[in-house]
Amino acid sequence: MLFINIFCVAFIGFIIWWFWLYKPAVATSVGDNQAVVVKDGVYTPARVKVKAQQATTLTFLRHDQSGCSASLLIPDLDISQELALGSATLINLPPLAKGVYPFHCQMQMYKGALIVE
């Protein structure tokens, strides 16, 4: 009985860490041939660097069949886009000021950040 209680508390801690506390440390610049892959509950890369004051197109490749992965929200930019399963979805961004623009699915289980430098 004690083992089950310890396991449940550890599992709850893991869920809290995975969905709310985990933040990838590495940011990747997105070039013409790179894409953000939506798979296994995460965006890869989850932190994307782009240049300030320059229009940019992000490519999202959705390989995850879960319903949560079907949408992409960038609230600060008023972007709400459905992501096609198994094919590329292009997100055209206007020239942006320097800053960090979070993006996520509708339930905020998949999380990422657009870092404009």
Secondary structure, DSSP 4 states (H G I P E B T S, - for coil): -HHHHHHHHHHHHHHHIIIII------EE--TT--EEEETTEEESSEEEE-TTS-EEEEEEE---SGGGGEEEEGGGTEEEEPPBTSEEEEEE----SEEEEEE-TTS-SEEEEEE-
